[in-house]
């Protein structure tokens, strides 16, 4: 029963990953938005398109150089922040996301 409850919670919280760039903020959230991260665009030093190794998996992961948020695929965008931290987000359209972030 416990396994079913945990699986149900995962399916409700992590089915999709949404990215929004608006009003000087990059926001990324899973599913209905209970788990989210907001980054001021002014805090971003560099934006890179990356390929994630298959073993990084899906969900929220520490990958040694920073956090990875991903729901599918191996492509993504890595943000290097001005304080040196890094944040990767998986996306099916890394070129579009990177272009949008660079133009803001």
Secondary structure by P-SEA (a helix, b strand, c coil): caaaaaaaaaaacccbbbbbbcccbbbbbccccccccccccccccbbbbbbbcccccccccccccbbbbbccccbbbbbbccccbbbbbbcccaaaaaaaaaac
